[in-house]
Amino acid sequence: MKFAKNLLILRKKKNFSQEDLAFSIGVSRQTIYSWESGLNYPNILMLKKLAKVLDASTDDLINGYDIFKLPKKIENFYAKYLGKYDGVVKYKEVPNWFIPLEEGSEVNWGIYENHNKQYSYHLTVMNKVVLHGKEGYEVSIEEYDPSLNKSDSFSLILNEDKDEIYFLGKVYYVDNIKHIETFRDKNFLEKWGIDNKFKGQSILYKNAEKYELTINSKQYKAIKIVYFEPSRDNSSKKTYFEVFLNEKFESICWQRYAQDKPSSVEITIDGLKYGLEYQCITDRIE
């Protein structure tokens, strides 16, 4: 079934219908349907044709996106300020999750503490769903521990409304029992709401800045946006986020600072000290 999912995701990334893809490689739409349903599989000749048309590799089709490709360590990280960004940035990815709400989107990213990769995540945007009358997307999330063993999996349901991202619900399993939490549940809002309430986070950012990043000796042009979030421990302290985007406004990397946290990297904002907790790198760096 992994091939079936990969084919579906890559087809949607190219904005192809099943008919479009079928015509491109000389098969029927029913054949594409059978492949995406896991009923049949293409031979090696068809696999190569699919890869060529979808601008992918046969490995992408068979194995999909690979968390193993994320660097194990940040050898060096340097951000050189280039100037102010002219205009407003519309950052359409889910805050802290690096993925846009578009069916078929997929991303891998890792959390790095003291420059070493800890947990890795693989996210995929699935189909639309309706929850308490609100339409959103189900985002599949797979978590991998430092040894790259899968340690957790669940889904979040989110939507975008009036240039804001809302967390609608969470789906997970405990002892093979399916649990569904929604924005009507207190426990869910304490974890996924804003100030324990059902509120959206804006995707419009003013005062963005241009940077040149150096990550593991490679350079990237980037646009930096910043935002604050309240602490999860119900204190008055906040966390501060720096997100670096490429020219498509896709996340390259991300840094999280905690108020009053001792760290070898500290910054001061409005007279308050913040220490670096961890960095994240997505597979959009090459």
C-alpha positions in Angstrom: 0.0 0.0 0.0 3.0 2.3 0.3 3.3 2.6 -3.4 -0.4 3.3 -3.8 -0.1 6.2 -1.3 3.1 7.6 -2.9 1.5 7.5 -6.4 -1.5 9.4 -5.2 0.6 12.1 -3.5 2.9 12.6 -6.4 0.0 12.7 -8.9 -1.7 15.4 -6.8 1.5 17.4 -6.5 1.5 17.6 -10.3 -2.2 18.6 -10.3 -2.9 15.6 -12.6 -6.3 13.9 -12.6 -6.3 10.1 -12.9 -7.3 10.7 -16.6 -4.4 13.0 -17.1 -1.8 10.6 -15.8 -3.4 7.6 -17.6 -3.2 9.5 -21.0 0.5 10.5 -20.3 1.7 7.0 -19.9 -0.8 5.2 -22.3 -3.0 3.3 -19.9 -6.7 3.5 -18.9 -8.0 5.6 -16.0 -9.1 2.3 -14.4 -5.5 1.1 -14.4 -4.4 4.2 -12.4 -7.3 3.7 -10.1 -6.3 0.1 -9.4 -2.7 1.2 -8.7 -3.8 3.9 -6.3 -6.2 1.5 -4.6 -3.5 -1.1 -4.1 -5.3 -3.7 -6.2 -2.5 -4.0 -8.8 1.0 -2.7 -9.3 2.8 -1.5 -12.4 5.6 -3.5 -14.1 9.1 -2.0 -14.2 8.5 -0.3 -17.6 5.4 1.4 -16.3 7.1 2.4 -13.1 9.8 4.2 -15.1 7.2 6.0 -17.2 5.4 7.1 -14.1 8.6 8.4 -12.5 9.4 10.4 -15.7 6.0 12.0 -16.0 5.7 12.8 -12.3 9.2 14.3 -12.1 10.1 11.8 -9.5 12.4 8.8 -9.0 11.4 5.2 -8.9 12.6 5.2 -5.3 10.2 8.1 -4.5 7.3 6.0 -5.9 8.3 2.8 -4.1 9.6 4.1 -0.8 8.3 7.7 -0.6 9.9 10.5 1.3 12.6 9.3 3.6 13.2 10.6 7.1 16.6 8.8 6.9 17.8 11.5 4.5 17.6 14.2 7.2 21.0 15.2 8.5 22.0 13.6 11.8 23.7 16.7 13.0 23.8 20.4 12.4 27.5 21.0 11.9 27.1 24.7 11.6 24.3 27.2 11.5 24.7 30.9 10.7 22.1 33.5 9.7 23.4 36.7 8.0 20.9 39.6 8.0 20.4 41.1 4.5 17.7 43.7 5.1 14.0 44.2 5.4 11.5 42.2 3.3 9.3 44.5 1.2 5.7 43.4 1.7 3.5 41.1 3.8 4.3 37.4 3.9 1.4 35.0 3.6 2.8 31.9 5.3 0.3 29.1 4.6 1.9 26.3 6.5 0.5 25.0 9.8 2.4 26.8 12.7 5.2 24.5 14.1 4.3 21.7 11.6 5.8 23.0 8.4 3.1 21.8 6.0 0.4 23.6 3.8 -3.2 22.5 3.9 -3.2 21.1 0.4 -4.2 17.5 -0.3 -1.2 15.4 -1.1 1.4 17.7 0.6 4.2 15.9 2.4 7.2 16.9 4.5 9.8 15.4 6.7 11.6 17.4 9.5 13.7 16.8 12.5 14.2 18.4 15.9 17.8 19.1 16.8 18.9 19.7 20.4 22.6 20.8 20.9 23.0 20.3 17.1 22.0 16.6 17.3 18.8 15.2 15.8 16.4 13.8 18.3 12.9 13.2 17.0 11.9 13.1 13.3 8.4 13.6 11.8 6.8 12.6 8.6 3.6 14.5 7.7 1.1 13.9 4.9 -2.1 15.9 4.1 -4.9 13.5 3.5 -8.5 14.0 2.4 -10.9 16.7 3.5 -13.2 15.9 6.5 -16.1 17.7 8.2 -16.0 18.1 12.0 -18.9 19.7 13.8 -19.9 21.4 10.6 -16.4 22.8 9.9 -14.5 21.5 6.8 -10.9 20.8 7.3 -8.0 18.5 6.2 -6.7 15.5 8.0 -3.0 15.6 8.5 -1.3 12.3 9.2 1.7 12.6 11.6 4.3 9.9 12.2 6.9 10.4 14.9 10.3 8.6 15.0 12.6 8.4 18.0 16.4 9.1 17.9 17.0 5.6 16.7 14.4 6.2 13.9 11.9 3.7 15.3 8.3 4.9 14.9 7.3 6.1 18.4 3.9 7.6 17.8 1.3 8.2 15.1 -1.9 10.3 15.0 -3.8 12.7 12.9 -4.6 16.4 13.3 -7.6 18.0 11.6 -7.1 21.6 10.6 -8.5 24.3 8.4 -7.7 27.7 7.1 -10.4 30.5 7.4 -9.9 34.2 6.7 -6.1 34.0 6.7 -6.0 32.1 9.9 -5.1 28.4 10.8 -7.4 26.6 13.2 -6.9 23.3 15.0 -10.2 21.4 14.8 -9.4 18.0 16.2 -7.1 15.1 16.8 -7.5 11.4 16.0 -5.4 8.7 17.7 -5.5 5.1 19.0 -5.0 3.7 22.5 -5.2 -0.1 22.9 -6.7 -0.3 19.4 -9.5 2.0 20.5 -10.0 5.1 18.3 -10.1 8.4 20.1 -11.4 11.6 18.6 -10.9 15.0 20.4 -12.4 18.2 19.0 -12.4 21.9 19.5 -15.4 21.4 21.7 -13.3 19.4 24.2 -11.6 21.3 27.1 -8.6 18.9 27.0 -8.1 19.5 23.3 -8.2 23.3 23.6 -5.7 23.2 26.5 -3.2 21.6 24.1 -4.1 22.9 20.6 -6.1 26.1 21.3 -4.8 29.6 21.8 -5.2 30.8 25.5 -7.3 27.6 25.9 -9.8 28.8 23.4 -10.8 28.0 19.9 -8.9 30.7 18.1 -7.0 30.9 14.8 -3.4 31.9 14.2 -2.8 34.4 11.5 -0.8 33.4 8.4 -0.1 37.0 7.5 3.3 38.4 8.7 4.6 41.9 8.6 8.1 43.1 9.3 9.7 40.0 7.7 13.4 40.1 7.0 15.8 38.8 4.4 18.7 36.5 5.4 21.4 34.3 4.0 21.6 31.1 5.9 24.5 28.7 6.2 23.5 25.2 7.3 26.1 22.5 7.2 28.3 24.7 5.0 25.6 25.2 2.4 24.0 28.6 1.7 20.3 29.4 1.3 18.5 32.7 0.6 15.7 32.9 3.2 12.9 35.1 4.6 12.5 35.2 8.3 9.2 35.6 10.1 8.7 35.6 13.9 5.9 35.0 16.4 5.2 34.3 20.0 3.2 31.5 21.7 2.1 31.3 25.3 3.8 28.7 27.5 2.1 25.3 27.8 2.7 25.2 31.6 0.0 27.9 32.3 2.6 30.4 33.3 2.9 33.9 32.0 6.1 33.0 30.1 6.2 32.8 26.3 8.0 31.0 23.6 9.5 32.8 20.7 9.8 31.3 17.2 12.0 32.2 14.2 10.9 30.6 10.9 13.1 30.8 7.8 11.3 30.4 4.5 12.5 29.9 0.9 11.3 32.0 -2.0 8.1 29.9 -2.2 7.4 30.7 1.5 8.1 27.1 2.4 9.8 26.4 5.8 13.5 25.6 5.5 14.3 25.6 9.2 12.9 26.9 12.5 14.2 27.9 15.9 12.3 27.9 19.2 13.4 30.0 22.2 11.9 29.8 25.7 11.7 32.7 28.1 14.3 32.5 31.0 15.7 29.2 29.7 19.5 28.9 30.4 21.2 28.3 27.1 24.5 28.9 25.3 22.4 30.9 22.7 20.3 33.7 24.2 18.5 36.7 22.8 16.8 39.6 24.5 13.4 40.9 23.4 11.7 43.8 25.0 14.0 43.4 28.0 13.2 39.7 28.5 15.8 36.9 28.0 15.0 33.9 25.8 17.2 30.8 25.5 17.4 28.5 22.5 15.5 25.3 23.2 15.9 23.5 19.8 16.2 23.9 16.1 14.2 22.1 13.3 15.3 21.4 9.8 13.0 20.3 7.0 13.8 18.1 4.0 13.5 21.2 1.8 17.2 21.8 2.3 19.3 19.8 -0.1 
